[in-house]
Amino acid sequence: MASAVSYEYLKSIQGVPGGIPTLDDNGEIPGGQLPQGLLLFVGQYALETDLTTAYPTAEIAQFAYVDETISFWYWNAASTIEAWVNQEIEEADYILLTAAEQSMVPYLIVPTTVTP
């Protein structure tokens, strides 16, 4: 047996966190209605220069995918370099991030020296 849901209830949860998303004039879900983790991804770009042109600055841990390098890039402003960087970072840069930033940043630690 199906249970009924009131129209008023459905309208009351439209456009609120955990509710039913609405669409903006472009037919997209507004950023404020998306889960926090999705707001960190800023898109996919063919070239690194396309990314840096679109986002000359960003928020810590925002990331994008760059086809040219076949990898994710993230904004590393809290680290020793203030720019978009490839997912491969030195451990010294990674440890400068807070624990919260470290948990949100996709990364691979590149050893400073490799011993066979």
N, C-alpha and C positions, 0 to 999 in steps of 0.2 A: 504494500500500500504506500503510495507516495504522499509526502506531506507538503503542504502548501507553504510558500514563502511570500510574504506580503510585498507589494510594490514599494511601499514606503520603506521597508527594511532595505531592499535592494538599492533604492535611491540614496539611503543614508550611508551606505558603505562605498559609494562611488567616489573615486579620487582620493581615498584616504589610505594610509599605510595598512597593509594587510587586507585591503578591500578589493573592489573591482576597479581596475585602471580605466581611465578615460583617455581619449585621444585629443591632441591639440589640432590646430589648423592645418598642420602638415601631415596629419594622420599618424602621428607618433605619440607614444606614451611620454608625458612630461617627466623630466629627470627626478622631480620631487616625489614621484609615485613609484620609482624603481628602488629595488633593494640597494643598500649602501655599496656592496661589492661591485655591482654593475656600473656604478658611477665612476669607478676607478678606470675602467676601460674606455679609452678615447677613440678607438677605431683602428682600422687597418689601412696602411699606406704603402704605395709601391716603392717609394724611395725614402731614405733617411731625411733628405731635404724636404720632402713633402710633409713629414711629421713635424720637423722643426719650424717650417713655415706656418703650418696650421696651429701649432702650439709653441710659440717662442718661450713661454713659461707655463708652468703647470703646478699642480698640488703634489705634495709628497706621495709617492706610491702610485700615482696615475700611470697607466701603462698602455702601450699600443703594440701592434704587430707590424713589422716592416718586411715586405716581401723581398726586398733587395738583399737583406742579410738572413732571411729565413729564420727570424728570431723575434722575441719580444724585447721591447725597449721600455724603460721606466724612468720617471723623473726622479732624480737623485739629489735634490737640492740640499738635503740634510747631510750629505756625505762630503768628501773632499773636493768633488767637482760639482758645479752647479749647472747641470745640463741633462739632456736626455742621454742615457747610456744604455748600452747593450745589456742583456740579462747577465752576461758574464762580468762579474766584478771581483776585484781583489778583496780578500778577507779583511784587510785593514779598512776598506771603505764600508764594508757591510757591518762591521762591529760598531761603527759610529752611529748607526741608526738605532732608534729606541726599539724596545721589544715589540711594541705595537706596529711600528713601521716594518720591522723585520718580518713579522707575521703576514703582512699584506703584500710584500714585494716579491715577485717571482725572481728567483736568482739561482745562479750557479757560481760557486766560489772557484775562482781560478787560482791555483797555487802559485805563489811567487817564484818558487823553484820546484823543479820536477826532478826527482831522483829515480833513475831506472832500477 
